[in-house]
Each structure stands twice: as structure tokens, then as C-alpha cells.
Amino acid sequence: MTNDVFSQAVRRANRRMTYSQMEAATWQVGGKEGSRSSAWWNNMANYKMDTPPAPKYLPGIAAVLGLNQRAVEELIAEQWYGVRSDDQIPERLQALVATLRGVDPEDIPLLQGLAQAFSAKYSSALTLESYESK
């Protein structure tokens, strides 16, 4: 996990309600299938969860955290995937990313290797250029 923003939100909610109350609140919103146990809330507050909550739990979690569902999704993206809603693709790479969206998933490792090779080449060229300018 990168930044524990979701866990922090759970700890803030725990200041105003117990884990059992959190469980009850998710039960009210999502019923048995959409609820999270008090143990889950406790573990989440203490960083013990390696996987994010499934989408079916988000309405109840949003209610407990006092956030809309989109805000909960953004917390999940940041904590588990290291992606923030304000992250942007540099303008020089936007056309490339648009093209890559149409690539067969099986070809992604090949493209990653190719990109790493080009990155290493460019990095070496910059290093060489810095030595030559001295």
C-alpha cells in the first residue's frame, strides 16, 4: 500500500462511531450481502487489509465514511493502486496512451519491455551528454 488515505478515513469515522455501529450502518445500506463486519472495520483502521473492498460494499462504506461513492473509489485507488484523481498524463504521452488503450492485453509485457529499453537508452544519452558538456 502506498498512502493509507482510506484507512485514515476509517479511523476518522471511528471517532464518532464504534466498529459495531459501522457494521450496522453498512447492513442498513447494503443488507447482508453489502455489509462489512466490525472485524473488517477494525482491521482496515489498523492497516491489516491487503486487498481493497469489492464494489458491492461501496454504498455502505460511503455511508459510514460520510462520503459519496466516487470519493470512496478515489480513496481506494490511492491507497491500493497509488493513483490519485488529480494524477495527469504528461501532454507528450497522451497520444501514446490513447493508442495503447487498443492494445491486446497479452502484448502489454512486450510493450513494457520496449518502453523500458527506450527509457534506458534516453537516460544513457542524457548521462553521456552531461559528461560531454563538462
C-alpha positions in Angstrom: 0.0 0.0 0.0 1.2 3.5 -0.7 -0.7 6.1 1.2 -3.2 4.9 3.8 -5.9 7.5 3.0 -8.8 5.0 3.1 -7.6 3.7 6.5 -7.3 7.2 7.7 -10.9 7.9 6.7 -12.0 4.8 8.7 -10.1 6.0 11.7 -11.8 9.4 11.5 -15.2 7.6 11.3 -14.2 5.6 14.3 -14.0 8.8 16.4 -17.8 9.2 16.0 -18.9 5.5 15.9 -17.7 2.1 17.0 -16.8 -0.7 14.6 -20.1 -2.4 15.5 -22.0 0.7 14.6 -20.1 0.8 11.3 -21.1 -2.8 10.7 -24.8 -2.0 11.4 -24.7 1.1 9.1 -23.4 -1.0 6.2 -26.0 -3.6 6.9 -28.7 -0.9 6.7 -27.5 0.3 3.3 -26.4 -3.0 1.7 -28.2 -5.7 3.6 -26.4 -8.9 4.5 -24.6 -9.1 1.1 -23.4 -5.5 1.3 -22.3 -5.2 4.9 -18.8 -5.2 6.4 -18.1 -6.8 9.7 -16.8 -4.9 12.8 -13.6 -7.0 12.5 -13.2 -5.8 8.9 -13.5 -2.2 10.0 -11.1 -2.8 12.9 -8.6 -4.4 10.5 -8.9 -1.7 8.0 -8.3 1.0 10.6 -5.1 -0.8 11.6 -3.7 -1.4 8.0 -4.2 -5.1 8.0 -6.0 -5.4 4.7 -4.0 -6.2 1.6 -6.9 -6.0 -0.8 -9.5 -3.2 -1.4 -13.2 -3.7 -0.7 -15.2 -5.1 -3.5 -17.5 -2.7 -5.4 -20.7 -4.2 -3.8 -19.6 -2.8 -0.4 -19.0 0.7 -1.6 -22.5 2.2 -0.9 -22.4 1.1 2.8 -18.8 2.2 3.2 -19.6 5.6 1.7 -22.5 5.9 4.2 -20.2 5.1 7.1 -17.4 7.4 6.0 -19.9 10.2 5.2 -18.6 10.5 1.6 -20.1 9.9 -1.8 -19.3 6.7 -3.6 -16.9 8.4 -6.0 -14.8 9.8 -3.1 -14.6 6.3 -1.7 -13.4 5.0 -5.0 -10.7 7.7 -5.1 -9.5 6.7 -1.6 -9.3 3.1 -2.7 -7.4 4.0 -5.9 -4.9 6.0 -4.0 -4.4 3.5 -1.1 -4.2 0.3 -3.1 -3.1 1.4 -6.6 -1.1 4.5 -5.9 -3.3 6.5 -8.3 -4.7 9.9 -7.3 -7.7 11.6 -9.0 -5.5 14.6 -9.8 -2.8 12.5 -11.5 -2.3 13.5 -15.1 -0.6 12.0 -18.1 2.0 14.3 -19.5 0.8 16.0 -22.7 3.7 14.5 -24.7 2.4 11.0 -23.8 -1.3 11.4 -24.3 -1.4 10.3 -27.9 0.7 7.2 -27.0 -1.7 6.3 -24.1 -4.7 6.7 -26.4 -3.1 4.2 -28.8 -2.1 1.8 -26.0 -5.8 1.5 -24.9 -6.4 -0.5 -28.0 -3.5 -3.0 -27.5 -4.2 -6.7 -26.8 -3.6 -7.3 -23.1 -1.2 -10.1 -24.0 1.0 -7.7 -25.8 1.4 -5.4 -22.7 4.5 -7.1 -21.3 6.3 -6.8 -24.7 5.4 -3.1 -24.8 6.6 -2.6 -21.3 9.9 -4.1 -22.1 10.2 -2.0 -25.2 9.4 1.2 -23.2 12.0 0.2 -20.6 14.6 -0.2 -23.3 13.8 3.2 -24.8 13.9 4.8 -21.3 17.3 3.3 -20.6 18.6 4.5 -23.9 17.3 8.0 -23.3 18.7 8.0 -19.8 22.1 6.9 -21.0 22.1 9.6 -23.7 21.3 12.3 -21.1 24.1 11.0 -18.9 26.6 11.0 -21.8 25.5 14.5 -22.8 26.1 15.7 -19.2 29.7 14.3 -19.3 30.4 15.8 -22.7 29.3 19.2 -21.6 31.8 19.3 -18.7 
